[in-house]
């Protein structure tokens, strides 16, 4: 899995053959990442990792 916050990150991850999750606080930006091919999008990395 690859995390990225830009359309070019999504493109790079997909070109490498890995799933990409977009990370963006703004809803519009998350939609851009999904439109670019991200498998999913979250507000921040903390949505993926439990705090200790």
C-alpha positions as CSV (number, residue, x, y, z in Angstrom):
1,X,0.0,0.0,0.0
2,X,1.2,3.5,-0.9
3,X,-0.1,6.7,0.8
4,X,-0.1,9.9,-1.2
5,X,-1.5,13.4,-1.0
6,X,-1.2,14.3,-4.7
7,X,-2.5,13.1,-8.1
8,X,1.1,12.4,-9.1
9,X,1.5,10.2,-6.0
10,X,-1.6,8.2,-7.1
11,X,-0.2,7.9,-10.6
12,X,3.2,6.8,-9.3
13,X,1.7,4.2,-7.0
14,X,-0.5,2.8,-9.7
15,X,2.4,2.7,-12.2
16,X,4.3,0.6,-9.6
17,X,1.4,-1.8,-9.3
18,X,0.4,-1.1,-5.7
19,X,-2.8,0.1,-4.1
20,X,-2.8,3.8,-3.3
21,X,-4.7,5.5,-0.5
22,X,-5.1,9.2,-0.8
23,X,-4.6,11.4,2.2
24,X,-6.2,14.9,2.3
25,X,-8.1,17.0,4.8
26,X,-10.3,18.7,2.2
27,X,-13.2,16.8,0.7
28,X,-12.6,18.2,-2.8
29,X,-9.0,17.0,-2.7
30,X,-10.0,13.5,-1.7
31,X,-12.4,13.4,-4.6
32,X,-9.5,14.4,-6.9
33,X,-7.4,11.6,-5.6
34,X,-10.2,9.1,-6.0
35,X,-10.8,10.3,-9.6
36,X,-7.1,9.8,-10.3
37,X,-7.4,6.1,-9.3
38,X,-6.8,6.0,-5.5
39,X,-8.4,2.9,-4.0
40,X,-9.6,5.0,-1.1
41,X,-9.1,8.4,0.6
42,X,-8.9,9.4,4.3
43,X,-8.6,12.7,6.2
44,X,-5.2,11.8,7.7
45,X,-2.9,9.0,8.4
46,X,-4.4,8.7,11.9
47,X,-7.5,7.2,10.2
48,X,-5.3,4.2,9.2
49,X,-3.2,3.8,12.4
50,X,-4.5,3.4,15.9
51,X,-2.9,5.7,18.4
52,X,-0.8,4.1,21.1
